[in-house]
Amino acid sequence: MPEGDAVYRTARRLRRALDGRVLTRSDFRVPRHASADLTGRGVHETVSRGKHLLTRVEGGLTVHTHLRMDGSWRVLPAGARLPAGDLRTDAIRLILANAEWLAAGVRLGVVDLLPTAEEDRVVGHLGPDLLGPDWDLAEAVRRLSGAPAETIGVALLDQRNLAGIGTIYRAETLFLAGVSPWRPVGAFKDAASLGKVVDLAHRLLTANRDRAGIVTTGDARPGRSTWVYGRPGRSCHRCGTRIRTGSLGGVGPSEHGWPRSGQRPSSSEESREESRPDESRSSEESRAGVRGGMRRTPHQDPVKDTRGGRPSQERLIYWCPSCQPA
């Protein structure tokens, strides 16, 4: 799943293409919004909130989208033909276009249309946004401290504590902080110590928000861009110890690196970070401005899938036993 910095860049691309322009085309390809039409409405702004995207339009409406695992937004010149592959017709969930640009939402995990005044229904549960203009370190620490028995590895990925961090930045943050993923939040000696970890995550995302790809080592060469993430069995760049991987969520590090099965998860299993969508979700009835609803579970635990005894992506953690002692 794209991390907060990638969603931040997506919002910036959408702003450049849509903000301040009148929509000449609006095509919702999800059942609950099949008849919604925003044509003729001006776009006020697009902002990111953690891993969520909010596009606010005239008439007090907001288009809420979430990329989940496979989603993306593609921006093309108006009138350009959608290429094959990722942009084939059955993969597109939403099109917003104006006289100059066309934005196509491909394989979006969430497509919502709701009153702007009610955005808290979809993002109100989120903690401080690591890349938001109102980033609040103290509030993030306060929220993390509310569950002292939780491991720091699990707590960092709970978007109710702080929004935008994913599995890559979690692993890299904890490595650079020298903290074991299994350390309970309550084991930090004080709020300042916990705050240093959170501030490090903030600085890592900020350093990467304006470039494609994630580099935490200062070396963008293949195989050198991260300290531990995606490097199981390889030597630690810092100490030479073999990088290990294991499962969070109540299960400690495995003797062989992979819990229970002792096997590396398949690519499809590694790709799951949040619950997979059955279809693009929505919280309003189809026509713009018509109130409606559906059952949402914004706090659903996304790490319950341990099919075959192997960890889902959110449970999966990489670490160096020497640099991050238990």
HELIX and SHEET records of a PDB file:
HELIX    1   1 GLY A    4  LEU A   18  1                                  15    
HELIX    2   2 PRO A   31  HIS A   33  5                                   3    
HELIX    3   3 GLY A   85  LEU A   87  5                                   3    
HELIX    4   4 THR A   89  ALA A   91  5                                   3    
HELIX    5   5 THR A  116  GLU A  118  5                                   3    
HELIX    6   6 ASP A  120  VAL A  123  1                                   4    
HELIX    7   7 LEU A  137  LEU A  144  1                                   8    
HELIX    8   8 ILE A  152  LEU A  157  1                                   6    
HELIX    9   9 THR A  167  ALA A  177  1                                  11    
HELIX   10  10 VAL A  185  ALA A  187  5                                   3    
HELIX   11  11 ALA A  191  ASN A  208  1                                  18    
HELIX   12  12 SER A  267  GLU A  270  1                                   4    
HELIX   13  13 ARG A  307  GLY A  309  5                                   3    
SHEET    1   A 4 ARG A  25  PHE A  28  0                                        
SHEET    2   A 4 ILE A  92  ALA A  97 -1                                        
SHEET    3   A 4 TRP A 101  VAL A 106 -1                                        
SHEET    4   A 4 SER A  72  PRO A  77 -1                                        
SHEET    1   B 4 VAL A  43  ARG A  49  0                                        
SHEET    2   B 4 HIS A  52  VAL A  57 -1                                        
SHEET    3   B 4 LEU A  61  HIS A  66 -1                                        
SHEET    4   B 4 VAL A 110  PRO A 115 -1                                        
SHEET    1   C 2 ARG A 244  SER A 247  0                                        
SHEET    2   C 2 LEU A 316  TRP A 319 -1                                        
END                                                                             
